[in-house]
Amino acid sequence: MELLQEELSPDDFKAAKTNCIKYTRQDSMHGAYIMNDFEWKHYSPAVFRRLLELDSISYDDYLLTICGDDTLREVSLPGRHGRVYILPGDKRFVIRTLRKSEKKVYLEMLPNYYRHVKKYGASLLKRLYGLHVIRPPGGIKVYFAVWATVMPLELCLYKCYDLKGSSVGRTCNKSQVHDTVILKDLDFDFCFYLDPLVRDRLLAQIKYDCEFLEGEGIMDYSLLLGIHLDTTRSLEGSIDEKNSGSFNAKRQTDDTSEDDETSSELTLADICDLIDRPDLKFGDRLPARAVRTCRNEMESRSYSSSRTQECFNVLLFFGIIDFCQNYNMKKRIEHACKAMKYDSKSIKTVNPKAYSSRFQEFLSKVFLPEESD
């Protein structure tokens, strides 16, 4: 991996490759053949090739998927920035259209972002696979980014949240991901209990990621969190009635028999080995015990041990998204205006240092340590 890092030069981060992509397709109504001639630009191709290799994805497979006729025609349709496209033919990639200014922010942070995700394989920052601009025949330029998928397409999500740790205006909107409505902070009513070692490592990684974003002058990012009910593990209905813990799910191996069920519990050594793995992805099927709570309880950290609390086992999918907003003059003015009407600590538009601290503090109350028996 060090060799790959040495191969990249400062010019690789500034490079851009431009070419034309031609497609011929038949008009279903008139039977005539139509030529689509897209002007295509790929920013920093050598860098993004390395980022794909970090996740064992072939660069050629990536280009074949992204440069498909249907994909380019869909992305180049006129409309607002921020549109999200899920590629039906490849579950690994998500496309999001960008403002030109957002593309610029990603390119400016790319050298440090590349070094960060290489150093921290367990980073929660959503993996960026490519930055492109495309212009269809007679059309306007459309900038877009290609990301790794955070939410699973093959599983039914119970709920999905976009969390920032702020409260003003943070309630449900009409946007969806994989047909699931995305809720926000004021709709959030859970906390998740994890093994203490796993929680410590998770919060440490969140700290590293937030320090990186703070250093880049970035704010307004979110934790995209999906909850899938884990029916493979049983749990009694009370917070007091502990099961075998967050990592006691049965190992999915072909040679596991019914007689081996009692041996499937992970030991402390197993957990230590698990969280030290370089390929560990915290936001991919992380098992946890979910307890329904409310925001006031989270803010006061007064978690009741009442048996009436609803709790169940879940698999969590999450990642930090939308980290392209810097604290520019527009955001400074927005902060000043909103701070006159609301508590400055509750609005989402705050400086990067304050945003990072609040985000970490909020997530430390979302992810809690499982108590020992």
C-alpha positions as CSV (number, residue, x, y, z in Angstrom):
1,M,0.0,0.0,0.0
2,E,2.9,2.4,0.6
3,L,4.0,1.8,-2.9
4,L,0.7,3.0,-4.2
5,Q,1.0,6.2,-2.1
6,E,4.5,6.9,-3.6
7,E,3.2,6.5,-7.2
8,L,0.9,9.5,-6.8
9,S,2.3,13.0,-7.4
10,P,0.8,16.4,-6.8
11,D,0.0,16.5,-10.6
12,D,-2.1,13.4,-10.2
13,F,-4.5,15.3,-7.9
14,K,-4.8,18.2,-10.4
15,A,-5.1,16.1,-13.5
16,A,-8.3,15.8,-15.6
17,K,-9.0,13.5,-18.5
18,T,-11.5,14.7,-21.2
19,N,-13.0,12.7,-24.0
20,C,-16.2,12.0,-25.9
21,I,-18.5,9.0,-25.3
22,K,-20.7,8.0,-28.2
23,Y,-23.8,5.8,-28.0
24,T,-26.2,4.8,-30.7
25,R,-29.7,3.7,-29.7
26,Q,-32.9,3.0,-31.6
27,D,-35.9,5.2,-31.0
28,S,-38.7,2.9,-29.8
29,M,-41.4,5.0,-31.4
30,H,-40.0,5.8,-34.8
31,G,-37.4,3.1,-35.3
32,A,-34.7,5.6,-36.2
33,Y,-31.2,5.4,-34.7
34,I,-30.2,8.3,-32.5
35,M,-26.5,9.2,-31.8
36,N,-25.7,10.4,-28.3
37,D,-22.4,12.2,-28.1
38,F,-21.5,13.0,-24.5
39,E,-18.6,15.3,-23.5
40,W,-17.0,13.6,-20.5
41,K,-14.4,14.7,-18.0
42,H,-12.9,12.6,-15.2
43,Y,-11.1,14.5,-12.5
44,S,-7.9,13.0,-10.9
45,P,-8.3,9.6,-12.5
46,A,-5.1,8.1,-11.0
47,V,-6.2,9.1,-7.5
48,F,-9.7,7.6,-7.8
49,R,-8.2,4.4,-9.3
50,R,-6.3,4.0,-6.1
51,L,-9.4,4.7,-4.0
52,L,-11.3,2.0,-5.9
53,E,-8.4,-0.4,-5.4
54,L,-8.6,0.2,-1.6
55,D,-12.0,-1.4,-1.8
56,S,-11.0,-4.1,-4.3
57,I,-13.0,-2.6,-7.1
58,S,-11.8,-2.8,-10.7
59,Y,-11.3,0.5,-12.4
60,D,-12.5,-0.9,-15.7
61,D,-15.7,-2.3,-14.0
62,Y,-16.3,1.1,-12.5
63,L,-16.0,2.9,-15.9
64,L,-18.3,0.3,-17.6
65,T,-20.9,0.9,-15.0
66,I,-20.8,4.7,-14.8
67,C,-20.4,5.3,-18.5
68,G,-23.4,3.3,-19.5
69,D,-25.8,5.0,-21.9
70,D,-28.7,4.8,-19.6
71,T,-26.7,6.1,-16.7
72,L,-25.3,9.1,-18.5
73,R,-28.6,10.1,-20.1
74,E,-30.3,9.9,-16.6
75,V,-27.6,12.0,-14.9
76,S,-27.6,14.6,-17.7
77,L,-31.3,15.3,-17.4
78,P,-31.9,19.0,-16.4
79,G,-32.9,19.5,-12.8
80,R,-31.7,20.6,-9.4
81,H,-28.3,19.7,-7.9
82,G,-28.3,17.1,-5.2
83,R,-30.3,14.5,-7.1
84,V,-29.4,10.9,-6.1
85,Y,-29.3,8.0,-8.5
86,I,-29.1,4.4,-7.4
87,L,-27.6,2.3,-10.2
88,P,-29.8,-0.8,-10.6
89,G,-27.1,-2.8,-12.3
90,D,-24.5,-2.3,-9.6
91,K,-25.4,-2.0,-5.9
92,R,-21.9,-0.7,-5.0
93,F,-22.3,2.8,-6.4
94,V,-24.5,5.8,-5.8
95,I,-24.4,9.0,-8.0
96,R,-25.2,12.5,-6.7
97,T,-25.3,15.6,-8.8
98,L,-23.2,18.6,-7.5
99,R,-22.9,22.3,-7.7
100,K,-19.7,23.4,-9.3
101,S,-18.7,24.9,-6.0
102,E,-19.2,21.5,-4.3
103,K,-17.0,19.8,-6.8
104,K,-14.3,22.4,-6.1
105,V,-14.4,21.7,-2.4
106,Y,-14.0,17.9,-3.0
107,L,-11.1,18.5,-5.3
108,E,-9.4,20.8,-2.9
109,M,-9.7,18.3,0.0
110,L,-8.9,15.2,-2.2
111,P,-5.1,14.9,-1.3
112,N,-5.9,15.0,2.4
113,Y,-9.0,12.9,2.0
114,Y,-7.0,10.2,0.2
115,R,-4.3,10.1,2.9
116,H,-7.0,10.0,5.6
117,V,-8.9,7.0,4.2
118,K,-5.7,5.2,3.5
119,K,-4.6,5.7,7.1
120,Y,-8.0,4.9,8.6
121,G,-9.5,1.9,6.8
122,A,-12.4,2.0,9.3
123,S,-13.2,5.7,8.5
124,L,-16.9,6.5,8.5
125,L,-16.5,9.1,5.7
126,K,-18.5,7.9,2.8
127,R,-16.0,6.6,0.2
128,L,-15.7,8.8,-2.8
129,Y,-15.0,6.9,-6.0
130,G,-15.1,9.6,-8.7
131,L,-15.7,13.2,-9.7
132,H,-17.0,13.9,-13.2
133,V,-18.6,16.5,-15.4
134,I,-20.7,15.6,-18.4
135,R,-22.4,17.6,-21.2
136,P,-25.0,16.0,-23.4
137,P,-25.4,17.1,-27.1
138,G,-26.8,20.7,-27.0
139,G,-27.1,20.5,-23.2
140,I,-25.4,22.1,-20.2
141,K,-22.7,20.7,-17.9
142,V,-23.7,18.5,-15.0
143,Y,-21.2,17.8,-12.2
144,F,-21.6,14.6,-10.3
145,A,-19.8,12.4,-7.7
146,V,-19.9,8.7,-7.4
147,W,-20.0,7.2,-3.9
148,A,-19.9,3.9,-2.2
149,T,-23.4,2.7,-1.2
150,V,-24.1,3.2,2.5
151,M,-27.6,1.7,2.8
152,P,-28.2,-2.0,1.7
153,L,-30.5,-2.6,-1.3
154,E,-31.1,-6.2,-0.4
155,L,-32.4,-5.6,3.1
156,C,-35.6,-3.9,4.2
157,L,-34.8,-1.0,6.5
158,Y,-36.9,-0.4,9.5
159,K,-36.0,3.3,9.6
160,C,-33.4,5.7,8.1
161,Y,-32.1,8.9,9.7
162,D,-30.0,11.9,8.6
163,L,-28.5,13.1,11.9
164,K,-26.5,16.3,12.5
165,G,-26.9,16.8,16.3
166,S,-28.9,20.0,15.9
167,S,-32.6,20.6,16.4
168,V,-33.8,23.7,14.6
169,G,-35.6,22.7,11.5
170,R,-34.4,19.1,11.8
171,T,-37.6,17.2,11.2
172,C,-38.9,14.7,8.6
173,N,-38.7,15.7,5.0
174,K,-40.0,13.9,1.9
175,S,-36.7,12.6,0.5
176,Q,-36.2,8.9,0.3
177,V,-33.5,6.3,0.1
178,H,-34.4,2.9,-1.4
179,D,-38.1,3.7,-0.9
180,T,-37.4,4.5,2.8
181,V,-38.3,8.0,4.1
182,I,-35.3,9.8,5.6
183,L,-36.1,11.1,9.1
184,K,-34.1,13.7,11.0
185,D,-32.9,14.6,14.4
186,L,-36.2,15.6,15.9
187,D,-37.7,12.3,14.7
188,F,-34.9,10.3,16.2
189,D,-36.0,8.2,19.3
190,F,-33.3,5.5,19.8
191,C,-30.0,4.8,21.4
192,F,-27.8,1.8,20.6
193,Y,-25.9,-0.3,23.1
194,L,-22.6,-1.7,21.9
195,D,-19.8,-3.7,23.4
196,P,-17.7,-1.1,25.3
197,L,-14.5,-1.9,23.3
198,V,-16.4,-1.6,20.0
199,R,-18.0,1.7,21.2
200,D,-14.6,3.1,22.2
201,R,-13.1,2.3,18.9
202,L,-16.1,3.7,17.0
203,L,-16.1,7.0,18.9
204,A,-12.4,7.2,18.4
205,Q,-12.8,6.8,14.6
206,I,-15.6,9.4,14.6
207,K,-13.2,11.8,16.4
208,Y,-10.5,11.2,13.8
209,D,-13.0,11.8,11.0
210,C,-14.3,15.0,12.6
211,E,-10.8,16.3,13.2
212,F,-10.1,15.8,9.5
213,L,-13.3,17.7,8.5
214,E,-12.6,20.4,11.0
215,G,-9.1,20.8,9.6
216,E,-10.6,21.2,6.1
217,G,-13.0,23.9,7.3
218,I,-16.1,21.7,6.7
219,M,-19.4,21.8,8.5
220,D,-23.0,20.7,7.9
221,Y,-22.2,17.0,7.4
222,S,-24.5,14.2,8.6
223,L,-24.5,10.7,9.8
224,L,-26.8,8.7,7.5
225,L,-28.1,5.9,9.7
226,G,-30.2,2.9,8.6
227,I,-31.8,0.4,11.0
228,H,-32.5,-3.2,10.1
229,L,-34.3,-5.4,12.6
230,D,-32.2,-8.4,13.3
231,T,-34.5,-11.4,13.6
232,T,-31.6,-13.9,13.8
233,R,-31.0,-13.0,17.5
234,S,-33.5,-13.3,20.3
235,L,-33.9,-10.6,22.9
236,E,-36.2,-10.4,25.9
237,G,-38.3,-7.2,26.0
238,S,-36.6,-5.4,28.8
239,I,-33.4,-3.4,29.1
240,D,-32.7,-5.3,32.3
241,E,-32.9,-8.7,30.8
242,K,-29.6,-8.8,29.0
243,N,-28.9,-11.2,26.2
244,S,-25.5,-12.4,25.2
245,G,-24.4,-8.9,24.0
246,S,-24.0,-7.0,20.8
247,F,-21.6,-9.3,19.1
248,N,-23.2,-12.6,20.1
249,A,-24.9,-13.3,16.7
250,K,-24.4,-16.8,15.4
251,R,-21.5,-17.0,13.0
252,Q,-22.6,-17.5,9.4
253,T,-20.5,-20.5,8.5
254,D,-21.4,-23.5,6.4
255,D,-20.1,-25.9,9.0
256,T,-22.1,-24.6,12.0
257,S,-24.5,-27.1,13.4
258,E,-27.2,-26.9,16.0
259,D,-24.9,-28.5,18.5
260,D,-22.4,-25.7,18.0
261,E,-24.9,-22.9,18.8
262,T,-23.5,-22.4,22.4
263,S,-20.0,-21.9,21.0
264,S,-21.0,-19.1,18.7
265,E,-20.6,-16.4,21.4
266,L,-17.6,-14.2,20.7
267,T,-15.0,-14.1,23.5
268,L,-13.2,-10.9,24.6
269,A,-10.2,-11.9,22.5
270,D,-12.5,-12.4,19.5
271,I,-13.9,-8.9,19.9
272,C,-10.4,-7.3,20.4
273,D,-9.3,-9.1,17.2
274,L,-12.4,-8.0,15.4
275,I,-12.0,-4.3,16.2
276,D,-8.3,-4.3,15.3
277,R,-8.9,-5.6,11.8
278,P,-7.7,-3.2,9.1
279,D,-10.7,-4.0,6.9
280,L,-13.3,-3.4,9.6
281,K,-16.2,-1.3,8.4
282,F,-18.1,0.1,11.4
283,G,-21.1,1.2,9.3
284,D,-21.7,-2.1,7.6
285,R,-24.1,-4.4,9.5
286,L,-22.9,-3.4,13.0
287,P,-25.0,-5.4,15.5
288,A,-26.4,-3.5,18.4
289,R,-29.2,-3.5,21.0
290,A,-31.6,-0.6,20.2
291,V,-33.6,1.0,23.0
292,R,-36.4,3.4,22.2
293,T,-35.9,6.7,24.0
294,C,-36.6,10.4,23.4
295,R,-34.5,13.4,22.6
296,N,-34.9,14.9,26.1
297,E,-33.6,11.7,27.6
298,M,-30.7,11.7,25.2
299,E,-29.8,15.3,26.0
300,S,-30.0,14.8,29.8
301,R,-28.4,11.3,29.6
302,S,-31.0,10.1,32.1
303,Y,-31.6,6.6,30.7
304,S,-34.2,4.8,32.7
305,S,-33.8,1.1,33.5
306,S,-37.5,0.6,33.4
307,R,-38.7,-2.7,32.1
308,T,-41.3,-0.7,30.0
309,Q,-38.6,0.5,27.6
310,E,-38.9,-1.0,24.2
311,C,-35.7,-2.7,23.0
312,F,-34.7,-5.1,20.2
313,N,-31.7,-6.3,18.3
314,V,-30.7,-4.5,15.1
315,L,-28.1,-4.3,12.4
316,L,-26.8,-0.7,11.8
317,F,-25.7,0.8,8.5
318,F,-24.2,4.2,8.7
319,G,-21.6,6.6,7.3
320,I,-20.7,10.4,7.3
321,I,-22.1,12.1,4.2
322,D,-22.4,15.5,2.5
323,F,-19.0,16.8,3.7
324,C,-18.6,19.5,1.0
325,Q,-19.9,22.6,2.8
326,N,-17.2,25.0,4.0
327,Y,-17.9,27.8,6.5
328,N,-18.0,30.6,3.9
329,M,-19.3,34.1,4.1
330,K,-22.9,33.0,3.3
331,K,-22.8,30.5,6.1
332,R,-21.4,33.0,8.5
333,I,-24.2,35.4,7.7
334,E,-26.8,32.6,8.1
335,H,-25.3,31.8,11.5
336,A,-25.6,35.4,12.6
337,C,-29.2,35.7,11.5
338,K,-30.4,32.4,13.0
339,A,-28.5,33.0,16.3
340,M,-30.6,36.1,16.9
341,K,-33.8,34.0,16.8
342,Y,-32.6,30.6,18.1
343,D,-30.1,29.2,20.6
344,S,-26.8,29.3,18.7
345,K,-26.0,25.8,19.9
346,S,-29.1,24.3,18.4
347,I,-28.8,25.6,14.8
348,K,-26.9,23.5,12.2
349,T,-25.0,26.5,10.8
350,V,-22.0,26.9,13.2
351,N,-18.3,27.1,12.6
352,P,-16.4,23.8,11.9
353,K,-14.9,23.5,15.4
354,A,-18.2,23.9,17.1
355,Y,-19.9,21.6,14.6
356,S,-17.3,18.9,15.1
357,S,-17.6,19.0,18.9
358,R,-21.4,19.0,18.9
359,F,-21.5,16.1,16.4
360,Q,-19.2,14.0,18.5
361,E,-21.0,14.8,21.7
362,F,-24.4,13.9,20.1
363,L,-23.1,10.5,18.8
364,S,-21.6,9.7,22.1
365,K,-25.2,9.7,23.5
366,V,-26.5,7.7,20.5
367,F,-24.0,4.9,20.9
368,L,-23.8,3.7,24.5
369,P,-21.7,1.0,26.3
370,E,-23.5,-2.3,27.0
371,E,-23.2,-3.0,30.7
372,S,-21.7,-6.2,32.0
373,D,-23.8,-8.8,33.7
